[in-house]
Amino acid sequence: MNRFVLYGTLGCHLCELAEAQLAPLLEAMLLQARVVEIECIDIADDDALLLRYGVRIPVLHRLRDNAELDWPFDDRAVYELLLDLSSAAY
């Protein structure tokens, strides 16, 4: 399983847009029998995360190799990050 983190914060309009954009992409991946887990983490709860991501959120982060995608991201860029074919899972 490929694991990801979506860094954002409560009340962030762009973060809400990112979550809405990811939902149908994740559904499509499930239909392709690809398992992807995305955990949403609020950067406001951690000073180090706030310092690192405060002006960049939302950020989609692939845990396996620390690849990151900053907002704004389009469907193609998200798919490329989610479907990294060099992953041992495929």
N, C-alpha and C positions, 0 to 999 in steps of 0.2 A: 504494500500500500504506500502510495506517495502521500506525504504529510506536508501541510502548508500552514502558515499563519497569516491572517489578515490583520495587520496593525491598523488601529483607528482609535476613535474615542466617541463616547456617547454624545449625541447631538450634532455630530459632524455630518453635514448634508452630503459631502463628497463620499464619505464612508458609507452612507446609506445607498448612494448611487452604485458604489462598487459592489456592495452586497447584492443589490438587485440585478446587477449585470452578471454576477457569478452564478446566481441560482439556476438559470436555464442552461448554462454551460455545464454545471455539475450534473444536472438531470440528463443531459445528452451523453455525458461520459458514463453515467450509470447504464444507459441503454447500450453502450459499447462494451459493457462489462469491465470498465476501468474503475477501480476503487480509489477515490481521492478523499482525503480528510482535510478540511480547512477549519482551523480553530481561530476564532475572533478574539483578539487580545486588545484591551483598552490601555493605551499607553499612559493615560492619566494616573494609573495605579502604580507606576514605576518611574522614578526620576530618571534612571538611565535610558529607558525607552523613550520617555518624553524628550530628553535631550537629543537622542539619535533620530527620532522620527517626527518630532513636533511640527516641522514645516513641510514634511514630505507625505503625510498620510492622505489617503490610505496607501499602504504598501503591502503587496502580496509577496511573501517570503517562502521559498522552498527550503525546507529544513535539511534535506539530504546534502546539499552543496552550498547552501546560503545564497543562492541566486535570488535576486529581488526585482520586482517590477513596481515602479512608482506610478502614481496616478498622474495624468490620465492614462489608462490603458484601454486598448481596444480588444475585441474578441479574439482576433488573431494572436496578439501578443500573449493573452492569457492562455489560449490553447497551447501555444509554443512552450510556455512555462510549465503548464500542467502535463503535457504529453511528452516531456523530455524522454526521447527514445533511448538515450544512453543509460536510463535507469535499469537496474538489475531486475526490476519487477516485470519487465516486458520481454 
